[in-house]
Amino acid sequence: MKYSISVSLTHNFYYLLCLAILASTVSTNIQASEEEVMVSGELTTLFRSARKVISVNQALINDAEKGDKGLSGTVVIEKAKENYQAAAGNELDLNQDKNGAKQAMLDAVNEVMTESQDWINEKGVGFKGFLPAIFARQVAEKFSHKMEGKLKIKLTAPKNYVRNRANRPDKWEHQVIEKKFRSTDYEKGKPFFEKASVKGKSAFRYILPEYYSESCLGCHGEPKGEKDITGGKKEGGKLGELGGAISLIIYE
Ligand code: HEC
């Protein structure tokens, strides 16, 4: 009798211990992902804010008459910060910058713009091919290189709409795009995130859908297959349709 009581006490003890361990891991997981969701929101917003500087200045960049476009790294960073503040509702806070990721993004923007000066300032050339998506790809590559093993960002698109093979969605991105973003009841503009492994490494993954606006359709719209100004083939995309996604990986 005595023996059986002590056994059940021991059992209870282990049971409670297991519960306590489980509860503590669950709560740290939730905390970790809250921070990851916040960081992901900030970084993807900053990425879009920088790209927007290029899209609102596209006519200026394409101006054949004008030499210096005044779009140095410093200027683009300042404008990107303004766009960030307008989009996020608060200033970009570089004091709270885990792993230096926000600063790395700004450095990447600065480098891309510095390296592109001859390209965008060439007089006598109208359309130069310096486009938001090309700027974004270069910034993403530089950022991901700087943050190697910690974070990675990428501009991707639905598989059948990808122009540059370097932007192809991976399996996880493809699944989210097709099964969630493209489903009719998915809330527009809502990011999707979860813990997932990337090539065997555990990570937090975050992906934000983007849609074609009128300004995109000159290149990505109809008629499908017709050449656009860049010499590429139009996708046949429609206004408001899912056109791309910004994908972020935070390795754990
Ligand atoms: C002047 C033509 C042009 C316009 C306008 C344009 N794009 Fe693109 N887009 C391109 C080209 C060219 C590429 C390939 C870039 C590269 O080589 O990385 C591209 C790439 C992309 C990509 C990356 C995936 C891929 O296909 O490689 C996305 C996403 C995208 N565009 C979305 C948009 C959206 C959204 C808009 C409107 C806000 C837009 N584009 C406006 C020409 C254009």
Boltz pocket constraint, residues with backbone or C-beta under 6 A from the ligand:
constraints:
  - pocket:
      binder: B
      contacts: [[A, 131], [A, 133], [A, 134], [A, 137], [A, 155], [A, 156], [A, 157], [A, 161], [A, 162], [A, 163], [A, 164], [A, 165], [A, 167], [A, 210], [A, 211], [A, 212], [A, 213], [A, 215], [A, 216], [A, 217], [A, 218], [A, 219], [A, 220], [A, 228], [A, 229], [A, 230], [A, 232], [A, 243], [A, 244], [A, 245]]
      max_distance: 6.0
